[in-house]
Amino acid sequence: MHFDIVHAADPRFYGGASSAVRVEIQAAQQYGLSTALLPFLGVSDIRSRRFEARLLDVLQRRGIPWLTGDEAVECDILFAHNPLSFAHMPIRPLRLRSKVVVLSVQHPPFDGAGNAQYNIDVVKRNLERMFGAPVVFAPVGPKVRNQFEDIIDGRPDLLPHDLFNLIDLDEWSYRTAAPPRERAVIGRHSRRDLLKWPDTEAELRAAYPDLANVQVKIMGGVPDELMHLVGSNWNVSPYLNGGVPQFLNKLDFYVFFHSRRWIEAFGIGIAEAMASGLVTVLDPSFQDLFEDGAVYCRPEETSAVLERFLTSPEDFSAQSAASRALVERKFSTRRYPERMRALYVALGLPAAVALAPAGKGADVSPLSASPAHTPLPVGQSRSQRSLTGRRRVLFVATNGIGLGHITRLMAIAERMSPDIEPVFLTLSAGSSIIEARGHPVDYIPSASKIGVTDDSWNEVFAQELLAAVEAFAVNSVVFDSNHPFPGLLKVLGARPDLNWIWIRRGMWASNHGLDPSMQHRFDMVIEPGEFASDEDHGITAQLRAGVIGVPPVLLLDKDDRLSRQEAASALGVDPAGRIAVVQLGSERNFDVSRLRPVVMTALIRHGVQVVDAVNPLAPKREDHVGETVQKAIYPIARYFNAVDLMITNAGYNSFHECVYGGIPAIFVPNEAPEMDEQTIRAAYAQSSGLGLRLRSVDAERAYEMVELALSEDFLSQHRMRAGRILFSNGAREAALAIEELVFSVRTDRALGGSIARV
């Protein structure tokens, strides 16, 4: 397979780095070039991030092939973005071959103090040996080029002209407001890095003055070290990639000064502000790049510059137009055909590429003839990858009290793309449930089940897990449990060549501890969302930095439900009558035997048909209540169209199935000390009008609670409140996050730290 252009980049960068890659891919496709992305996870500091949302959307919506490095692919030019991503060699060889590699130098080789930011020679050699092609360094602006030209010995081959980052002018609406006259709104957007700000208090206060006629808007936050300097006229908001155009439209001036210890390789945020028609105020060091499109001064001169334009609307309008014109002339995607022809000539490639007129080829994938690469609707979770075989992922579930761990893992596994082959290994006696849903599964009894010590069990488990990893030739391990146990950690340490993902739910009880460093041993930690998350004060709530949060994870979507007629028939009840399902968990560690018959009797007295749902893990019961139908049901949500009321525990799955499934429920929390905060979940649902809480010790209140749950007042309020809940199943997000890791080339650590030790 051949592509004109392949982009090798770390898609987890936010801001300018991701914008540069995204716009390059869009422009290539717009002008008829075949293009693809080869994701590199090359920077360990951002290892927990997802792919940048707008870049991922372009891949999905436009059907851009997502390569893995295993495909036999050739291309004319491989664009390698950002030298930091190529500091190490990948553990597996890449089959992609390019005529030439162009390293887009989006990070300067030295900082403002002359300290090296990466080893130029190592990056060059790595790229040469990865792709078997000569490497040309392409500075994205004059600041980077000047640093390379100052290198006397060992200077790499440089492209003879700068390869500027591009701006799609269609994404940036031109300012239409009248020029400001008496008041100025100034602002900037960048990450919360101290180096992105002026060095001294005097410079910062001068650049962003606390004046009555000046309002300062900041997107991206302010470093903690500078918060005490924030003026009374400042408005600070979090960074939001998709919200940058709206943010810029609220400004009159874009004012950007940074530390002298920092070298801004290009300044795509500046170019975006200029494209929006803002009068842009910069340090004079930017003048070689942005020419007459900006105004240049020192920080202490900022107030005078603002005053000059406030008193001269004509000058403001002229400078605003000059800003937009400069971007159109130097950085617009409309220059892409000319830019690419010049690049082919500069690289000495056989012939200039034949570029199509603007618009031809837009939204057309070079693999469009293949059904596997049909462009997808925006937001659909299936990613676009190319021709290699499926990759096996081992899903490991611990032995929970209920079925939560295996249910979450199946929810995620069943939403993986066809490129993934899930295999299960579980300590849960519910392994037959996994098999019944069509997944290959192996069962390892827990230590308590077979009566051995934890130490001996962990030794054997490590051997079993390693054998499974090797027998199935898995690429990644996804683990769902509260605590990674020693046997698993032993294999994790021995097989750093695999991707290790930890699914870790929240709502830990206050007495449950966790070593904060534990999550750093995994390549990715995913936390399924909680409806009651605002009341989650357990230890994991303090450890969310570096954790990927997704919406609540459920096994079934509403479309997976049987009709009321089908569900009632399967349950053995009359669909015309009211139906309640009582399912109070496995009862392996919490006794509800006194409460169950009272609840069922109360329901029967109100003329409700009762289904006594037997948990597959619960011991056989002899306390069958007459006039009820006893059924082993899994998953219960499949029958929800025939359920008018649930009486259930408040475990993760049962609780969220009811809340987001719109099912009225009485929640009976499992209050065993080792459990999660089910009492808080139940109380939160009751406070929200989406359920009722009944504790097992309150059996005498069961009749009253059932009567309330069946009342029209409660049910009408429940319908109204449930109808206002918007829900997106986090299982899809979790699956895609895992696939982003599984199908990327990893160069985020030294090669020695990536090799299996067994």
Beta strands, then each sheet from edge to edge (+ up, - down):
strand 1: 2-9
strand 2: 35-41
strand 3: 74-81
strand 4: 97-105
strand 5: 135-139
strand 6: 184-189
strand 7: 214-219
strand 8: 234-237
strand 9: 253-256
strand 10: 279-282
strand 11: 295-296
strand 12: 391-397
strand 13: 420-426
strand 14: 441-443
strand 15: 476-480
strand 16: 499-503
strand 17: 524-528
strand 18: 548-550
strand 19: 579-583
strand 20: 609-614
strand 21: 628-632
strand 22: 645-648
strand 23: 665-667
strand 24: 692-693
strand 25: 745-746
sheet 1: 5+ 4+ 3+ 1+ 2+ 25+
sheet 2: 8+ 7+ 6+ 9+ 10+ 11+
sheet 3: 14+ 13+ 12+ 15+ 16+ 17+ 18+
sheet 4: 21+ 20+ 19+ 22+ 23+ 24+
end
